[in-house]
Amino acid sequence: MKVKLHHLFEKSYKNRISPTKNLVFQTEERIALFKIDPKNSLLKDHGLTGAKKRLRAFSVTGNIRIVYLPISDTEVVFIDIGSHNQVY
């Protein structure tokens, strides 16, 4: 899976994730897993509804999510990362 990063994702990652080493490690692990197997049940991948119905999300931790836009079967754009309340 090819992953592109939207500038909003990069900003959110810098502000919300990078200050906490444990979150950085967990995020890197989940992104690596997503690249290998986006349908892995550990990711809890799901489609969004309403205004974000074209987007999908998967879990990094119990509360941290990555929201992404599927471009094709082999390419996605990560849009946002943060807690459930921050990204939805």
PyMOL Python script that loads the backbone (N, CA, C, O; Angstrom):
from pymol import cmd

cmd.read_pdbstr("""\
ATOM      1  N   MET A   1       0.848  -1.179   0.000  1.00  0.00           N
ATOM      2  CA  MET A   1       0.000   0.000   0.000  1.00  0.00           C
ATOM      3  C   MET A   1       0.893   1.242   0.000  1.00  0.00           C
ATOM      4  O   MET A   1       1.799   1.375   0.823  1.00  0.00           O
ATOM      5  N   LYS A   2       0.622   2.127  -0.923  1.00  0.00           N
ATOM      6  CA  LYS A   2       1.359   3.385  -0.993  1.00  0.00           C
ATOM      7  C   LYS A   2       0.580   4.438  -0.190  1.00  0.00           C
ATOM      8  O   LYS A   2      -0.628   4.600  -0.362  1.00  0.00           O
ATOM      9  N   VAL A   3       1.298   5.148   0.690  1.00  0.00           N
ATOM     10  CA  VAL A   3       0.672   6.140   1.564  1.00  0.00           C
ATOM     11  C   VAL A   3       1.246   7.517   1.286  1.00  0.00           C
ATOM     12  O   VAL A   3       2.460   7.715   1.311  1.00  0.00           O
ATOM     13  N   LYS A   4       0.353   8.469   1.020  1.00  0.00           N
ATOM     14  CA  LYS A   4       0.746   9.873   0.904  1.00  0.00           C
ATOM     15  C   LYS A   4       0.235  10.597   2.142  1.00  0.00           C
ATOM     16  O   LYS A   4      -0.767  10.195   2.734  1.00  0.00           O
ATOM     17  N   LEU A   5       0.922  11.658   2.528  1.00  0.00           N
ATOM     18  CA  LEU A   5       0.535  12.417   3.718  1.00  0.00           C
ATOM     19  C   LEU A   5       0.013  13.792   3.334  1.00  0.00           C
ATOM     20  O   LEU A   5       0.709  14.570   2.681  1.00  0.00           O
ATOM     21  N   HIS A   6      -1.195  14.082   3.735  1.00  0.00           N
ATOM     22  CA  HIS A   6      -1.783  15.411   3.549  1.00  0.00           C
ATOM     23  C   HIS A   6      -1.122  16.357   4.546  1.00  0.00           C
ATOM     24  O   HIS A   6      -0.708  15.925   5.621  1.00  0.00           O
ATOM     25  N   HIS A   7      -1.020  17.628   4.208  1.00  0.00           N
ATOM     26  CA  HIS A   7      -0.352  18.580   5.107  1.00  0.00           C
ATOM     27  C   HIS A   7      -1.069  18.687   6.458  1.00  0.00           C
ATOM     28  O   HIS A   7      -0.421  18.968   7.466  1.00  0.00           O
ATOM     29  N   LEU A   8      -2.376  18.472   6.503  1.00  0.00           N
ATOM     30  CA  LEU A   8      -3.096  18.492   7.781  1.00  0.00           C
ATOM     31  C   LEU A   8      -2.692  17.306   8.660  1.00  0.00           C
ATOM     32  O   LEU A   8      -2.601  17.434   9.881  1.00  0.00           O
ATOM     33  N   PHE A   9      -2.450  16.151   8.030  1.00  0.00           N
ATOM     34  CA  PHE A   9      -1.972  14.989   8.779  1.00  0.00           C
ATOM     35  C   PHE A   9      -0.608  15.288   9.389  1.00  0.00           C
ATOM     36  O   PHE A   9      -0.370  15.005  10.564  1.00  0.00           O
ATOM     37  N   GLU A  10       0.283  15.860   8.589  1.00  0.00           N
ATOM     38  CA  GLU A  10       1.627  16.165   9.084  1.00  0.00           C
ATOM     39  C   GLU A  10       1.574  17.126  10.267  1.00  0.00           C
ATOM     40  O   GLU A  10       2.302  16.951  11.244  1.00  0.00           O
ATOM     41  N   LYS A  11       0.720  18.133  10.182  1.00  0.00           N
ATOM     42  CA  LYS A  11       0.574  19.108  11.262  1.00  0.00           C
ATOM     43  C   LYS A  11      -0.001  18.442  12.516  1.00  0.00           C
ATOM     44  O   LYS A  11       0.499  18.661  13.619  1.00  0.00           O
ATOM     45  N   SER A  12      -1.036  17.640  12.351  1.00  0.00           N
ATOM     46  CA  SER A  12      -1.646  16.941  13.481  1.00  0.00           C
ATOM     47  C   SER A  12      -0.660  15.974  14.122  1.00  0.00           C
ATOM     48  O   SER A  12      -0.584  15.882  15.347  1.00  0.00           O
ATOM     49  N   TYR A  13       0.096  15.250  13.297  1.00  0.00           N
ATOM     50  CA  TYR A  13       1.088  14.307  13.815  1.00  0.00           C
ATOM     51  C   TYR A  13       2.122  15.045  14.663  1.00  0.00           C
ATOM     52  O   TYR A  13       2.464  14.607  15.761  1.00  0.00           O
ATOM     53  N   LYS A  14       2.610  16.156  14.149  1.00  0.00           N
ATOM     54  CA  LYS A  14       3.630  16.932  14.863  1.00  0.00           C
ATOM     55  C   LYS A  14       3.100  17.428  16.208  1.00  0.00           C
ATOM     56  O   LYS A  14       3.807  17.364  17.214  1.00  0.00           O
ATOM     57  N   ASN A  15       1.862  17.922  16.231  1.00  0.00           N
ATOM     58  CA  ASN A  15       1.308  18.509  17.448  1.00  0.00           C
ATOM     59  C   ASN A  15       0.739  17.489  18.430  1.00  0.00           C
ATOM     60  O   ASN A  15       0.848  17.672  19.643  1.00  0.00           O
ATOM     61  N   ARG A  16       0.140  16.425  17.924  1.00  0.00           N
ATOM     62  CA  ARG A  16      -0.578  15.490  18.790  1.00  0.00           C
ATOM     63  C   ARG A  16       0.182  14.213  19.123  1.00  0.00           C
ATOM     64  O   ARG A  16      -0.002  13.648  20.201  1.00  0.00           O
ATOM     65  N   ILE A  17       1.031  13.756  18.214  1.00  0.00           N
ATOM     66  CA  ILE A  17       1.665  12.440  18.372  1.00  0.00           C
ATOM     67  C   ILE A  17       3.139  12.539  18.734  1.00  0.00           C
ATOM     68  O   ILE A  17       3.591  11.883  19.672  1.00  0.00           O
ATOM     69  N   SER A  18       3.889  13.347  18.002  1.00  0.00           N
ATOM     70  CA  SER A  18       5.347  13.365  18.177  1.00  0.00           C
ATOM     71  C   SER A  18       5.830  13.758  19.581  1.00  0.00           C
ATOM     72  O   SER A  18       6.922  13.335  19.959  1.00  0.00           O
ATOM     73  N   PRO A  19       5.090  14.534  20.371  1.00  0.00           N
ATOM     74  CA  PRO A  19       5.572  14.821  21.731  1.00  0.00           C
ATOM     75  C   PRO A  19       5.604  13.596  22.655  1.00  0.00           C
ATOM     76  O   PRO A  19       6.243  13.642  23.706  1.00  0.00           O
ATOM     77  N   THR A  20       4.926  12.504  22.283  1.00  0.00           N
ATOM     78  CA  THR A  20       4.849  11.314  23.137  1.00  0.00           C
ATOM     79  C   THR A  20       5.519  10.137  22.438  1.00  0.00           C
ATOM     80  O   THR A  20       4.991   9.606  21.461  1.00  0.00           O
ATOM     81  N   LYS A  21       6.697   9.725  22.947  1.00  0.00           N
ATOM     82  CA  LYS A  21       7.468   8.667  22.293  1.00  0.00           C
ATOM     83  C   LYS A  21       6.686   7.373  22.113  1.00  0.00           C
ATOM     84  O   LYS A  21       6.786   6.718  21.075  1.00  0.00           O
ATOM     85  N   ASN A  22       5.911   7.009  23.123  1.00  0.00           N
ATOM     86  CA  ASN A  22       5.146   5.769  23.028  1.00  0.00           C
ATOM     87  C   ASN A  22       4.132   5.831  21.888  1.00  0.00           C
ATOM     88  O   ASN A  22       3.940   4.846  21.175  1.00  0.00           O
ATOM     89  N   LEU A  23       3.485   6.976  21.711  1.00  0.00           N
ATOM     90  CA  LEU A  23       2.535   7.135  20.605  1.00  0.00           C
ATOM     91  C   LEU A  23       3.232   7.097  19.254  1.00  0.00           C
ATOM     92  O   LEU A  23       2.684   6.566  18.288  1.00  0.00           O
ATOM     93  N   VAL A  24       4.430   7.651  19.178  1.00  0.00           N
ATOM     94  CA  VAL A  24       5.203   7.610  17.929  1.00  0.00           C
ATOM     95  C   VAL A  24       5.474   6.153  17.558  1.00  0.00           C
ATOM     96  O   VAL A  24       5.278   5.751  16.411  1.00  0.00           O
ATOM     97  N   PHE A  25       5.925   5.370  18.532  1.00  0.00           N
ATOM     98  CA  PHE A  25       6.227   3.958  18.297  1.00  0.00           C
ATOM     99  C   PHE A  25       4.970   3.199  17.862  1.00  0.00           C
ATOM    100  O   PHE A  25       5.009   2.452  16.884  1.00  0.00           O
ATOM    101  N   GLN A  26       3.859   3.382  18.577  1.00  0.00           N
ATOM    102  CA  GLN A  26       2.624   2.681  18.248  1.00  0.00           C
ATOM    103  C   GLN A  26       2.111   3.089  16.862  1.00  0.00           C
ATOM    104  O   GLN A  26       1.627   2.250  16.102  1.00  0.00           O
ATOM    105  N   THR A  27       2.221   4.370  16.541  1.00  0.00           N
ATOM    106  CA  THR A  27       1.771   4.861  15.243  1.00  0.00           C
ATOM    107  C   THR A  27       2.597   4.248  14.122  1.00  0.00           C
ATOM    108  O   THR A  27       2.043   3.805  13.116  1.00  0.00           O
ATOM    109  N   GLU A  28       3.915   4.217  14.283  1.00  0.00           N
ATOM    110  CA  GLU A  28       4.783   3.619  13.273  1.00  0.00           C
ATOM    111  C   GLU A  28       4.445   2.144  13.057  1.00  0.00           C
ATOM    112  O   GLU A  28       4.424   1.669  11.921  1.00  0.00           O
ATOM    113  N   GLU A  29       4.179   1.420  14.150  1.00  0.00           N
ATOM    114  CA  GLU A  29       3.826   0.003  14.045  1.00  0.00           C
ATOM    115  C   GLU A  29       2.530  -0.192  13.260  1.00  0.00           C
ATOM    116  O   GLU A  29       2.453  -1.050  12.381  1.00  0.00           O
ATOM    117  N   ARG A  30       1.517   0.607  13.582  1.00  0.00           N
ATOM    118  CA  ARG A  30       0.218   0.449  12.926  1.00  0.00           C
ATOM    119  C   ARG A  30       0.273   0.872  11.459  1.00  0.00           C
ATOM    120  O   ARG A  30      -0.386   0.262  10.617  1.00  0.00           O
ATOM    121  N   ILE A  31       1.043   1.897  11.149  1.00  0.00           N
ATOM    122  CA  ILE A  31       1.176   2.304   9.747  1.00  0.00           C
ATOM    123  C   ILE A  31       1.885   1.202   8.954  1.00  0.00           C
ATOM    124  O   ILE A  31       1.500   0.902   7.824  1.00  0.00           O
ATOM    125  N   ALA A  32       2.914   0.607   9.544  1.00  0.00           N
ATOM    126  CA  ALA A  32       3.625  -0.495   8.878  1.00  0.00           C
ATOM    127  C   ALA A  32       2.670  -1.659   8.634  1.00  0.00           C
ATOM    128  O   ALA A  32       2.683  -2.255   7.557  1.00  0.00           O
ATOM    129  N   LEU A  33       1.846  -1.986   9.623  1.00  0.00           N
ATOM    130  CA  LEU A  33       0.862  -3.053   9.471  1.00  0.00           C
ATOM    131  C   LEU A  33      -0.151  -2.701   8.384  1.00  0.00           C
ATOM    132  O   LEU A  33      -0.512  -3.549   7.567  1.00  0.00           O
ATOM    133  N   PHE A  34      -0.604  -1.457   8.376  1.00  0.00           N
ATOM    134  CA  PHE A  34      -1.564  -1.004   7.366  1.00  0.00           C
ATOM    135  C   PHE A  34      -0.988  -1.141   5.964  1.00  0.00           C
ATOM    136  O   PHE A  34      -1.691  -1.558   5.043  1.00  0.00           O
ATOM    137  N   LYS A  35       0.282  -0.796   5.794  1.00  0.00           N
ATOM    138  CA  LYS A  35       0.909  -0.894   4.473  1.00  0.00           C
ATOM    139  C   LYS A  35       0.980  -2.339   3.986  1.00  0.00           C
ATOM    140  O   LYS A  35       0.855  -2.606   2.790  1.00  0.00           O
ATOM    141  N   ILE A  36       1.179  -3.261   4.912  1.00  0.00           N
ATOM    142  CA  ILE A  36       1.279  -4.678   4.559  1.00  0.00           C
ATOM    143  C   ILE A  36      -0.098  -5.311   4.368  1.00  0.00           C
ATOM    144  O   ILE A  36      -0.333  -6.038   3.403  1.00  0.00           O
ATOM    145  N   ASP A  37      -1.007  -5.020   5.307  1.00  0.00           N
ATOM    146  CA  ASP A  37      -2.320  -5.661   5.309  1.00  0.00           C
ATOM    147  C   ASP A  37      -3.383  -4.685   5.816  1.00  0.00           C
ATOM    148  O   ASP A  37      -3.713  -4.701   7.002  1.00  0.00           O
ATOM    149  N   PRO A  38      -3.925  -3.835   4.935  1.00  0.00           N
ATOM    150  CA  PRO A  38      -4.905  -2.835   5.361  1.00  0.00           C
ATOM    151  C   PRO A  38      -6.186  -3.431   5.950  1.00  0.00           C
ATOM    152  O   PRO A  38      -6.926  -2.733   6.643  1.00  0.00           O
ATOM    153  N   LYS A  39      -6.452  -4.691   5.687  1.00  0.00           N
ATOM    154  CA  LYS A  39      -7.671  -5.338   6.197  1.00  0.00           C
ATOM    155  C   LYS A  39      -7.441  -6.086   7.511  1.00  0.00           C
ATOM    156  O   LYS A  39      -8.349  -6.762   7.993  1.00  0.00           O
ATOM    157  N   ASN A  40      -6.251  -5.980   8.096  1.00  0.00           N
ATOM    158  CA  ASN A  40      -5.949  -6.671   9.342  1.00  0.00           C
ATOM    159  C   ASN A  40      -6.941  -6.243  10.422  1.00  0.00           C
ATOM    160  O   ASN A  40      -7.210  -5.054  10.591  1.00  0.00           O
ATOM    161  N   SER A  41      -7.475  -7.207  11.142  1.00  0.00           N
ATOM    162  CA  SER A  41      -8.508  -6.918  12.146  1.00  0.00           C
ATOM    163  C   SER A  41      -7.987  -6.075  13.314  1.00  0.00           C
ATOM    164  O   SER A  41      -8.779  -5.405  13.977  1.00  0.00           O
ATOM    165  N   LEU A  42      -6.691  -6.090  13.581  1.00  0.00           N
ATOM    166  CA  LEU A  42      -6.125  -5.258  14.654  1.00  0.00           C
ATOM    167  C   LEU A  42      -6.319  -3.768  14.386  1.00  0.00           C
ATOM    168  O   LEU A  42      -6.357  -2.968  15.320  1.00  0.00           O
ATOM    169  N   LEU A  43      -6.439  -3.398  13.122  1.00  0.00           N
ATOM    170  CA  LEU A  43      -6.579  -1.987  12.750  1.00  0.00           C
ATOM    171  C   LEU A  43      -7.993  -1.446  12.979  1.00  0.00           C
ATOM    172  O   LEU A  43      -8.188  -0.236  13.096  1.00  0.00           O
ATOM    173  N   LYS A  44      -8.964  -2.335  13.040  1.00  0.00           N
ATOM    174  CA  LYS A  44     -10.365  -1.921  13.208  1.00  0.00           C
ATOM    175  C   LYS A  44     -10.757  -0.867  12.172  1.00  0.00           C
ATOM    176  O   LYS A  44     -11.389   0.141  12.489  1.00  0.00           O
ATOM    177  N   ASP A  45     -10.369  -1.127  10.945  1.00  0.00           N
ATOM    178  CA  ASP A  45     -10.651  -0.210   9.837  1.00  0.00           C
ATOM    179  C   ASP A  45     -12.160  -0.115   9.609  1.00  0.00           C
ATOM    180  O   ASP A  45     -12.870  -1.120   9.659  1.00  0.00           O
ATOM    181  N   HIS A  46     -12.638   1.099   9.360  1.00  0.00           N
ATOM    182  CA  HIS A  46     -14.069   1.296   9.129  1.00  0.00           C
ATOM    183  C   HIS A  46     -14.324   2.535   8.286  1.00  0.00           C
ATOM    184  O   HIS A  46     -13.543   3.488   8.296  1.00  0.00           O
ATOM    185  N   GLY A  47     -15.422   2.502   7.564  1.00  0.00           N
ATOM    186  CA  GLY A  47     -15.839   3.646   6.777  1.00  0.00           C
ATOM    187  C   GLY A  47     -16.527   4.678   7.660  1.00  0.00           C
ATOM    188  O   GLY A  47     -17.126   4.336   8.679  1.00  0.00           O
ATOM    189  N   LEU A  48     -16.437   5.936   7.264  1.00  0.00           N
ATOM    190  CA  LEU A  48     -17.077   7.011   8.010  1.00  0.00           C
ATOM    191  C   LEU A  48     -18.410   7.363   7.359  1.00  0.00           C
ATOM    192  O   LEU A  48     -18.705   6.924   6.247  1.00  0.00           O
ATOM    193  N   THR A  49     -19.205   8.151   8.057  1.00  0.00           N
ATOM    194  CA  THR A  49     -20.531   8.500   7.556  1.00  0.00           C
ATOM    195  C   THR A  49     -20.696  10.014   7.515  1.00  0.00           C
ATOM    196  O   THR A  49     -19.818  10.766   7.938  1.00  0.00           O
ATOM    197  N   GLY A  50     -21.818  10.429   7.007  1.00  0.00           N
ATOM    198  CA  GLY A  50     -22.142  11.852   6.964  1.00  0.00           C
ATOM    199  C   GLY A  50     -21.247  12.608   6.000  1.00  0.00           C
ATOM    200  O   GLY A  50     -20.998  12.157   4.882  1.00  0.00           O
ATOM    201  N   ALA A  51     -20.761  13.769   6.444  1.00  0.00           N
ATOM    202  CA  ALA A  51     -19.926  14.624   5.599  1.00  0.00           C
ATOM    203  C   ALA A  51     -18.596  13.964   5.244  1.00  0.00           C
ATOM    204  O   ALA A  51     -17.945  14.366   4.280  1.00  0.00           O
ATOM    205  N   LYS A  52     -18.188  12.953   6.015  1.00  0.00           N
ATOM    206  CA  LYS A  52     -16.906  12.280   5.770  1.00  0.00           C
ATOM    207  C   LYS A  52     -17.094  10.890   5.168  1.00  0.00           C
ATOM    208  O   LYS A  52     -16.247  10.015   5.350  1.00  0.00           O
ATOM    209  N   LYS A  53     -18.195  10.684   4.455  1.00  0.00           N
ATOM    210  CA  LYS A  53     -18.514   9.342   3.967  1.00  0.00           C
ATOM    211  C   LYS A  53     -17.528   8.792   2.940  1.00  0.00           C
ATOM    212  O   LYS A  53     -17.497   7.582   2.720  1.00  0.00           O
ATOM    213  N   ARG A  54     -16.734   9.630   2.314  1.00  0.00           N
ATOM    214  CA  ARG A  54     -15.715   9.147   1.367  1.00  0.00           C
ATOM    215  C   ARG A  54     -14.450   8.686   2.088  1.00  0.00           C
ATOM    216  O   ARG A  54     -13.567   8.085   1.475  1.00  0.00           O
ATOM    217  N   LEU A  55     -14.362   8.965   3.389  1.00  0.00           N
ATOM    218  CA  LEU A  55     -13.160   8.666   4.161  1.00  0.00           C
ATOM    219  C   LEU A  55     -13.307   7.371   4.948  1.00  0.00           C
ATOM    220  O   LEU A  55     -14.412   6.878   5.177  1.00  0.00           O
ATOM    221  N   ARG A  56     -12.161   6.835   5.355  1.00  0.00           N
ATOM    222  CA  ARG A  56     -12.096   5.668   6.225  1.00  0.00           C
ATOM    223  C   ARG A  56     -11.171   6.004   7.387  1.00  0.00           C
ATOM    224  O   ARG A  56     -10.458   7.006   7.347  1.00  0.00           O
ATOM    225  N   ALA A  57     -11.183   5.177   8.409  1.00  0.00           N
ATOM    226  CA  ALA A  57     -10.302   5.382   9.561  1.00  0.00           C
ATOM    227  C   ALA A  57      -9.864   4.037  10.106  1.00  0.00           C
ATOM    228  O   ALA A  57     -10.546   3.028   9.926  1.00  0.00           O
ATOM    229  N   PHE A  58      -8.712   4.030  10.779  1.00  0.00           N
ATOM    230  CA  PHE A  58      -8.273   2.842  11.508  1.00  0.00           C
ATOM    231  C   PHE A  58      -7.647   3.267  12.827  1.00  0.00           C
ATOM    232  O   PHE A  58      -7.220   4.410  12.993  1.00  0.00           O
ATOM    233  N   SER A  59      -7.602   2.326  13.758  1.00  0.00           N
ATOM    234  CA  SER A  59      -7.148   2.606  15.117  1.00  0.00           C
ATOM    235  C   SER A  59      -5.645   2.411  15.263  1.00  0.00           C
ATOM    236  O   SER A  59      -5.073   1.438  14.772  1.00  0.00           O
ATOM    237  N   VAL A  60      -5.022   3.361  15.950  1.00  0.00           N
ATOM    238  CA  VAL A  60      -3.621   3.226  16.361  1.00  0.00           C
ATOM    239  C   VAL A  60      -3.613   2.679  17.784  1.00  0.00           C
ATOM    240  O   VAL A  60      -2.904   1.718  18.085  1.00  0.00           O
ATOM    241  N   THR A  61      -4.405   3.294  18.655  1.00  0.00           N
ATOM    242  CA  THR A  61      -4.620   2.827  20.029  1.00  0.00           C
ATOM    243  C   THR A  61      -6.124   2.807  20.255  1.00  0.00           C
ATOM    244  O   THR A  61      -6.898   2.988  19.316  1.00  0.00           O
ATOM    245  N   GLY A  62      -6.536   2.591  21.491  1.00  0.00           N
ATOM    246  CA  GLY A  62      -7.960   2.590  21.796  1.00  0.00           C
ATOM    247  C   GLY A  62      -8.652   3.895  21.446  1.00  0.00           C
ATOM    248  O   GLY A  62      -9.841   3.898  21.128  1.00  0.00           O
ATOM    249  N   ASN A  63      -7.920   5.011  21.500  1.00  0.00           N
ATOM    250  CA  ASN A  63      -8.536   6.308  21.251  1.00  0.00           C
ATOM    251  C   ASN A  63      -7.929   7.071  20.071  1.00  0.00           C
ATOM    252  O   ASN A  63      -8.547   8.018  19.584  1.00  0.00           O
ATOM    253  N   ILE A  64      -6.761   6.696  19.607  1.00  0.00           N
ATOM    254  CA  ILE A  64      -6.092   7.412  18.510  1.00  0.00           C
ATOM    255  C   ILE A  64      -6.469   6.771  17.175  1.00  0.00           C
ATOM    256  O   ILE A  64      -6.380   5.555  17.005  1.00  0.00           O
ATOM    257  N   ARG A  65      -6.893   7.616  16.234  1.00  0.00           N
ATOM    258  CA  ARG A  65      -7.311   7.158  14.915  1.00  0.00           C
ATOM    259  C   ARG A  65      -6.527   7.867  13.813  1.00  0.00           C
ATOM    260  O   ARG A  65      -6.076   9.001  13.978  1.00  0.00           O
ATOM    261  N   ILE A  66      -6.376   7.175  12.694  1.00  0.00           N
ATOM    262  CA  ILE A  66      -5.870   7.788  11.469  1.00  0.00           C
ATOM    263  C   ILE A  66      -7.024   7.783  10.477  1.00  0.00           C
ATOM    264  O   ILE A  66      -7.604   6.738  10.184  1.00  0.00           O
ATOM    265  N   VAL A  67      -7.347   8.964   9.966  1.00  0.00           N
ATOM    266  CA  VAL A  67      -8.400   9.117   8.959  1.00  0.00           C
ATOM    267  C   VAL A  67      -7.708   9.225   7.607  1.00  0.00           C
ATOM    268  O   VAL A  67      -6.742   9.972   7.451  1.00  0.00           O
ATOM    269  N   TYR A  68      -8.211   8.470   6.628  1.00  0.00           N
ATOM    270  CA  TYR A  68      -7.569   8.469   5.315  1.00  0.00           C
ATOM    271  C   TYR A  68      -8.597   8.439   4.192  1.00  0.00           C
ATOM    272  O   TYR A  68      -9.759   8.079   4.381  1.00  0.00           O
ATOM    273  N   LEU A  69      -8.120   8.831   3.023  1.00  0.00           N
ATOM    274  CA  LEU A  69      -8.918   8.824   1.800  1.00  0.00           C
ATOM    275  C   LEU A  69      -8.343   7.775   0.857  1.00  0.00           C
ATOM    276  O   LEU A  69      -7.199   7.907   0.421  1.00  0.00           O
ATOM    277  N   PRO A  70      -9.114   6.732   0.531  1.00  0.00           N
ATOM    278  CA  PRO A  70      -8.633   5.755  -0.451  1.00  0.00           C
ATOM    279  C   PRO A  70      -8.627   6.384  -1.849  1.00  0.00           C
ATOM    280  O   PRO A  70      -9.632   6.947  -2.285  1.00  0.00           O
ATOM    281  N   ILE A  71      -7.512   6.287  -2.535  1.00  0.00           N
ATOM    282  CA  ILE A  71      -7.380   6.798  -3.903  1.00  0.00           C
ATOM    283  C   ILE A  71      -7.594   5.660  -4.896  1.00  0.00           C
ATOM    284  O   ILE A  71      -8.274   5.823  -5.910  1.00  0.00           O
ATOM    285  N   SER A  72      -7.010   4.517  -4.592  1.00  0.00           N
ATOM    286  CA  SER A  72      -7.164   3.318  -5.418  1.00  0.00           C
ATOM    287  C   SER A  72      -6.978   2.113  -4.497  1.00  0.00           C
ATOM    288  O   SER A  72      -6.874   2.272  -3.280  1.00  0.00           O
ATOM    289  N   ASP A  73      -6.936   0.916  -5.069  1.00  0.00           N
ATOM    290  CA  ASP A  73      -6.719  -0.287  -4.267  1.00  0.00           C
ATOM    291  C   ASP A  73      -5.323  -0.337  -3.667  1.00  0.00           C
ATOM    292  O   ASP A  73      -5.076  -1.094  -2.728  1.00  0.00           O
ATOM    293  N   THR A  74      -4.408   0.467  -4.204  1.00  0.00           N
ATOM    294  CA  THR A  74      -3.015   0.415  -3.734  1.00  0.00           C
ATOM    295  C   THR A  74      -2.493   1.752  -3.214  1.00  0.00           C
ATOM    296  O   THR A  74      -1.313   1.863  -2.883  1.00  0.00           O
ATOM    297  N   GLU A  75      -3.348   2.763  -3.138  1.00  0.00           N
ATOM    298  CA  GLU A  75      -2.887   4.091  -2.721  1.00  0.00           C
ATOM    299  C   GLU A  75      -3.928   4.790  -1.849  1.00  0.00           C
ATOM    300  O   GLU A  75      -5.124   4.763  -2.140  1.00  0.00           O
ATOM    301  N   VAL A  76      -3.439   5.427  -0.757  1.00  0.00           N
ATOM    302  CA  VAL A  76      -4.300   6.202   0.136  1.00  0.00           C
ATOM    303  C   VAL A  76      -3.602   7.508   0.508  1.00  0.00           C
ATOM    304  O   VAL A  76      -2.390   7.652   0.346  1.00  0.00           O
ATOM    305  N   VAL A  77      -4.390   8.447   1.006  1.00  0.00           N
ATOM    306  CA  VAL A  77      -3.846   9.697   1.537  1.00  0.00           C
ATOM    307  C   VAL A  77      -4.285   9.786   2.993  1.00  0.00           C
ATOM    308  O   VAL A  77      -5.481   9.790   3.284  1.00  0.00           O
ATOM    309  N   PHE A  78      -3.320   9.858   3.907  1.00  0.00           N
ATOM    310  CA  PHE A  78      -3.646  10.058   5.312  1.00  0.00           C
ATOM    311  C   PHE A  78      -4.031  11.520   5.493  1.00  0.00           C
ATOM    312  O   PHE A  78      -3.263  12.419   5.149  1.00  0.00           O
ATOM    313  N   ILE A  79      -5.231  11.757   6.036  1.00  0.00           N
ATOM    314  CA  ILE A  79      -5.798  13.090   6.167  1.00  0.00           C
ATOM    315  C   ILE A  79      -5.583  13.676   7.555  1.00  0.00           C
ATOM    316  O   ILE A  79      -5.222  14.846   7.681  1.00  0.00           O
ATOM    317  N   ASP A  80      -5.801  12.871   8.606  1.00  0.00           N
ATOM    318  CA  ASP A  80      -5.734  13.379   9.981  1.00  0.00           C
ATOM    319  C   ASP A  80      -5.370  12.258  10.932  1.00  0.00           C
ATOM    320  O   ASP A  80      -5.561  11.080  10.628  1.00  0.00           O
ATOM    321  N   ILE A  81      -4.837  12.641  12.101  1.00  0.00           N
ATOM    322  CA  ILE A  81      -4.536  11.705  13.167  1.00  0.00           C
ATOM    323  C   ILE A  81      -4.820  12.405  14.487  1.00  0.00           C
ATOM    324  O   ILE A  81      -4.538  13.592  14.655  1.00  0.00           O
ATOM    325  N   GLY A  82      -5.379  11.651  15.413  1.00  0.00           N
ATOM    326  CA  GLY A  82      -5.658  12.218  16.722  1.00  0.00           C
ATOM    327  C   GLY A  82      -6.677  11.375  17.463  1.00  0.00           C
ATOM    328  O   GLY A  82      -7.027  10.278  17.026  1.00  0.00           O
ATOM    329  N   SER A  83      -7.150  11.890  18.582  1.00  0.00           N
ATOM    330  CA  SER A  83      -8.145  11.178  19.368  1.00  0.00           C
ATOM    331  C   SER A  83      -9.469  11.144  18.610  1.00  0.00           C
ATOM    332  O   SER A  83      -9.666  11.860  17.628  1.00  0.00           O
ATOM    333  N   HIS A  84     -10.342  10.318  19.081  1.00  0.00           N
ATOM    334  CA  HIS A  84     -11.663  10.195  18.468  1.00  0.00           C
ATOM    335  C   HIS A  84     -12.332  11.560  18.333  1.00  0.00           C
ATOM    336  O   HIS A  84     -12.853  11.887  17.267  1.00  0.00           O
ATOM    337  N   ASN A  85     -12.325  12.350  19.383  1.00  0.00           N
ATOM    338  CA  ASN A  85     -12.964  13.674  19.358  1.00  0.00           C
ATOM    339  C   ASN A  85     -12.240  14.649  18.427  1.00  0.00           C
ATOM    340  O   ASN A  85     -12.884  15.520  17.842  1.00  0.00           O
ATOM    341  N   GLN A  86     -10.934  14.526  18.278  1.00  0.00           N
ATOM    342  CA  GLN A  86     -10.168  15.456  17.443  1.00  0.00           C
ATOM    343  C   GLN A  86     -10.393  15.211  15.953  1.00  0.00           C
ATOM    344  O   GLN A  86     -10.431  16.166  15.177  1.00  0.00           O
ATOM    345  N   VAL A  87     -10.541  13.975  15.543  1.00  0.00           N
ATOM    346  CA  VAL A  87     -10.613  13.693  14.106  1.00  0.00           C
ATOM    347  C   VAL A  87     -12.027  13.548  13.564  1.00  0.00           C
ATOM    348  O   VAL A  87     -12.219  13.604  12.349  1.00  0.00           O
ATOM    349  N   TYR A  88     -13.027  13.363  14.427  1.00  0.00           N
ATOM    350  CA  TYR A  88     -14.397  13.200  13.940  1.00  0.00           C
ATOM    351  C   TYR A  88     -15.149  14.442  14.166  1.00  0.00           C
ATOM    352  O   TYR A  88     -16.330  14.519  13.827  1.00  0.00           O
TER     353      TYR A  88
END
""", "prot")
cmd.dss("prot")
cmd.show_as("cartoon", "prot")
cmd.util.cbc("prot")
cmd.orient("prot")
